[in-house]
Amino acid sequence: MTATSAPTRRTVRDVVFVDGVRTPFGKAKPDGMYAETRADDLVVKLIRELLRRHPELPTERIGEVAIAATTQEGDQGLTLGRTAGVLAGLPNTVPGYAIDRMCAGAMTAVTTTAGSIAMGAADITVAGGVEHMGRHPMGFSADVNPRFVAEKLVDPQALNMGVTAENLHDTFPGLTKERADAYAVNSQAKYAKALANGNIDPDLVPVAVRSTELGWGLATADELPRPETTMEGIADLKTPFRPGGRVTPATSSPLTDGATASVLAAGDTAAELGLPVRMRLVSYAFAGVAPEIMGYGPVPATDKALANAGLAIDDIGLFEINEAFAVQVLSFLDHYGIADDDPRVNPYGGAIAMGHPLASSGVRLMTQLARQFEQHPEVRYGITTMCVGLGQGGTVIWENPHHADYTGHTSEENDK
């Protein structure tokens, strides 16, 4: 018999966030700026921009392209990661795939490809998401299994995200409509301030758009913010999810078209190639909750991620929380004893102002946190977290490379 060699034992490597970009977000309506633009073309534009910004990145070193979409059909179907990579001009040797965890799609694309990097299966990955909600409304073509209702696995209303937000108001009486309204007004104001301070535009990639009626144009700014929002102006809005309810269009993220993309790398690969390191991934976790209170998902996910990292909530200096609904963010803040207007939370505003193109939003949170780390070297750890349809939550904890006690990029250095 011929002896066989023992397989190489892999050392888990640190994973770093190199860069992230997004398209301007548009309203998902027939008159929205992306109404006649293909979803996959939005992703292609972002991948090309990431390569343009980082000529030091050899495309043949990209090990995976993972692109998420909640509704995987039409122009956002057909294994998006592979098709977008080919269309973007990546070598045919670069593989790719599509991914779906509803609102946490891009977040899952990041964590899944980060696992590949950590295990040594890839050195560099591209991860992101796209949602053209104007063309592909969430769940429009889904054939929901009748057992969900027939066997009372979930309440029928759990399949309506707005109703689950109303259920959070019911579950936690302290989460009043007035608090939600005030949070929404503050989100709009923070976004307007961030825009004026130059904190939004650097992450936006202009997109050429075409309209049969108007001809060619260029999308350069988010289409959805309402900086003029006031408490008085939204006090009497209709409650579309329940008669006499508490959730209104002002306290909900609007239906949105848009895309995001990011580059991740192993810490040692970033050092080898001279790639910038904007954040280091510390830990992540996904968790499930009752689908009827979907918006509470970030709480157990954050508890798990903190436990995995050996950290406490007091160690977190910046929070990027997806604002699917104001009440969902408030339930998270109340659980951890954080004030509604804490300056550590969504410093640039959130999805209530700029929009939430479902599967793409996770990378938008990460890109903004990376910029905030640059502005706050005194903050060592930050989190990106979001609720997920059908009762889930996802949280990723990141370390700031600008902090004095930053632990470096490789596990070998950390173990010394």
N, C-alpha and C positions, 0 to 999 in steps of 0.2 A: 504494500500500500504506500501511496505517496502522501506524506504529511502535508496538511494545508496550513497556510499562514493564518494567524489570528487576525480578525478584522481590526482596523484602526479604531481606537476609542476616541470619540469626539469630545472636545472641550466646549462647553456651552459658551458662546461668544456674546458680548454685549451688542445691542442693536441701537443704532442712533438714527434720529430723524434728520435728514440732510436738508430737505426743502419741501415746501408745499405751495400750490397755487390753486386758484379757482377761477371759473368764469364769473362775470357779473351775474347775479341772480335775477331772473325775469319772472313776470307774472304768468301763471299757467292758464292763459285765456286766449281766445282767438285773436285778440289784438296785442298779445304779449310779444316781446321782441324776438323770441325764439320760435314763434308759431310755425314758421316755415323752415326751421333749421333742424337738421337731423341730430338726434341724441349722441350717436357715436362720433359725429364730427366734433362735438364739444369736447369729448375726451381726447380725441386725436390732437386737437389744438393745444391742450394742456401738456400732453406728453412731449410734443415738439418744443413747447416753451421751456419745459424743465431741461431738456437737452441743450437748448440754446443758452440758458442761464449757466449751464455747467459743462463747458466744453472739455473739462478735465475728466468727465465721466465716459469711459469707453463702453459703447453700447453693447458690445459682445459680452461684457461682464454682467449684464442684467440677467438675473436667474429666473425671474417670474414677473409677469404683469397680471395683477389681480384687480379687476374692475367690478364694482357692485352695481346692481340695479334691483329695485323691488319688483317691478313689473318687467319680466324678461321676455319681451316679445317685440316684434317689428324692428325698428332701428335701434333698440337697446336690448336686443337678443343676440343669438348666435355667438355664444362664448366671447363676450365682450373683451376680455383681457387679451385674447389672441387676435381678434379682428382689429381692435384698436392699435395693438402693437404693430401689426403688419401695415396698417394704413398710415401709422406715424413714421414709418420708414425704419423700424428696428430690424436687425438681421433676422432672417428666417429661423435662425437657431434659438431665438428667444421665445420660450413658451409663455402661455398665458391662459387664464380661465376667468369665468364669471363667478360671482358670489352673491348670496342673498341672505341677509338677516334684517330685512325691512329697513327701518331707520338707521340701524347700526351696520349697514352693509359696508361702507368705506372703513369704519372702525374695525370691522372683522377682517377686511382685506389687509389692513395694516397689521393686526395681531397675528393673522395666519401666516403672512409672508415673513413677519418678524420671527416666527417660530422656525421657518425654513433657514433664515439667516443664522439664528442661534445654534441650530443643529449642524451648520456647515453645508447645507444643501444648496445655498445661494450666498453670494457675496453682496449683491445689490438687488433691490426689487422696486417696482413701481406699483403703488397701491392707490386706489381712489374709487370714485363712484359717480354715477350720473342718474338723474331722474328728469324725464320730460313729462311732467304731470299733466300738461296741457294735452298731450297726445296719448298718454298712457295713465289714466287715473288709477290710483291705488285700488287693487282688487277688482277692477272693472271686468276682467275676463276670467277671474278665479272661479273655480267650481268647488265651493266649500263643502266638505263632506257633511252630509246631513246628520251623522252621528254626533257631531258637536252639540247640536241642539236636542236631537231625539233622545240621546242618552244623558242629557243635562251635564255634559262635560264642561261647558261654559254657558254663561247667560247669553242669550241671543244678542243682547246689546253690547257685549264685549267686543264684537267685531266692528263696532263704530268707535273710532278713537275719541271723538268729541264726547260721546256718552261716558267713556271711561274717565274723562277729565271731570265731568259732572259728578261721577261717583267718588272722586277724590274729595270734592267739596263736601259730599255727604259723609264720607268716612272721617274727615277731620274738620269738625265744626269751626275750628279757629281759622281755617282757610277761607276767609270771607271774600265776597265779590269785590269789596272795596280794596282789600289788599291786592287782589289780582289786577284790578284796574290800575292801581298805583304802580305795581311792578311793570306793567305793560308800558305805561307812560314813561317810566324811567328807562326802560330798554330803548325806546325810540330816542330819548334825549341823549343817552350814552352813545348810541350809534352815530347820531349827528355830530357829537363832539369828537368822536374818534375819526370820523370822516374829515372834519375840519382840521384836525391835528395831523393828518397825513398817515393815519394808521391802517386805513382800509385799502387804498389804491395800490400799494406795493404788491399785494397778493393777487390783484386782479389781472387777468389776461384778456385784452380786447379781442372780441370775436366778430368777424364779418358776418352780417346777417342779411337776409334777403326777404323782401315783402313784394308780393305780386302787385299790390297797390302802390307802395312807396318806393320800390326799387331797392338798391343796395344801401346798406348802412353799416355802422360799427357800434357794437354794444360795448360801452366802456364803464358803465356805472350800474349799480343795483337799481332795479325798477320798483321795488316794493316799499321802501321806508316811507313813513309818514311822520316827519319831524314836528309837524304842527299839532300832534295828538295831545289832548288835554283831558283831565279827569272829567270836566264838565261835558266835553264833546263826546265821550264814550259811555257816559253814565246810563243812558237810556237805549243803548243798542239792543237789537233783538237777540234772543238766545236760541240759535238754530237747532241745538241738539236736544233741548227739552223746554217745553212751555214753562215760563217762569223760572228758568234755570239761572246759572251764574256764569257760564262760559259764553263769551261773545267773540265776534271776529277780531276785536281789538286785543283780546287776551289769548288768541290762538295764533300759531304760525300760519301764514298764508300759503295757498297752493303755489308751488314754485317750480320753475325749470332751471336747471343748472348742473354743473359738474365740478369735481375736485380731483386733484391728483397729487401724489407725493413720491419722494424718493427716500428709501430706507437703505441703510448699509450696515455691515458689520463694523464695529469700532476700529478694528485693525485695518480693514479695507479703506475706510475713510482716511485714516492716517497715511496709508500707502499712496493713495491717489490725490491727496490734498483736498478732499471733499469737505465742505463746511459741516460742522456738527452743531445743530441748533438745539437738540434735546437728546437725552438718553432714556430709553424705555426701562423703567424700573420694574413694573409688574402690571398685570391686567386681569380682569375677571368679568365674566358674564353670569347673570343670575336670573332666575325666574320668579315671578310673582303671579297672583291670581290675575287672569286676563282682564277681569272687570276693573282692576285698579292698575292698569298698565303703567301709568305715569310714576308709580312708586318704585319701579325697577332699579333706578340708579342707587337707591339706598342699600339693598343687599349686595349689589355689584361692587359698590364702593367699600362696604365692610370687608368683602372678600379680598379685594385688591389691596387694601391697607394691611390686612392680616398677612397676605402673601409677601408683602414688602417689609413687614415688621415695623410699620409706621402707624401713627395715630392721626386723626383728623386735624389735630393742632399743628402737625408738621406741614400741612398743605398751605402754601402761601398764595396760590392763584387757582381759581376754579373756572373752567369753561364748561358750562352746563347747557345742553341743547334746550332751547325754549319751545318745545312742541306746544305746550300750554303754560301759561303763567302759574297755574295752580300746581302743576307738576314740579316746577322749580321750587315753589314755596314749600311743598311737602318735604323736599330734600333739605332745604335750609332749616326748617323747624326741627327735623330729626336730629340735626347736628348742632342746634343752638346757634345758628348763624343769622344775623339780622337781614331783613329783606333788602336793605340798601348797602350791604357790606361792600366796600370798594374792591375786595378781592374777587368778587363774583362778576363774571362777564363784563370786564372793564370796557369793552367796545360795544356793549349791547349784545343782542342775540337774535335768534330766529324770528322772534315776534316782529322785529324791525326789518331784518335783511332777507328773511325767507328760509324755508326748510325744504330743499329738494331731496327729501327722504334719504335714499341710500348714499348720497354724497356728503351729508353734513358732518360726519365724524372727522373727516380730514380738514374741513373748514375749522372746526374747533381746535385741532392740533396746530394748524398753521397760525392761528391767532395766538395760541398759548406760546408758541415759539417766539413770536415777536414781543410778547409781554415779558418773557424771560430776558430778552436783550435789554429791555427798559428797566428791569428790576433784578439786578444782580444779587440783591440781598435775599431774594426768594430762592430757596433750594429746590422745593418740590411743588409741582402743580398737577392737576388732574383734568382730564377730559371725560365727560360722562353724559349719558343720554338714556332715555327710555326707549323701548322697542315694542312695536305692535305685538299683540297676542300675549302680553305679560312677560316682558324681559327688560333687563337693563344691562348696560355695558360701561365699564370704567377702565381707563388707562392712566397710570401714574407715570410722570416724567420727571427727570432730574435736569436742573438748569446748569449747563456747562460754564456759565459766567459766574457761578457762585464760588466763593473762596474754598469751600470744602468739597467741590465736585470730585467724584471718585474715579474719573477717568473712563476710558473706552473699552478696556479689555478685562475679562474676568481674571486673567493671570495676574494683572497688576493689582486687582482688588483683593486677591487672595494672599498677597505678600504681607 
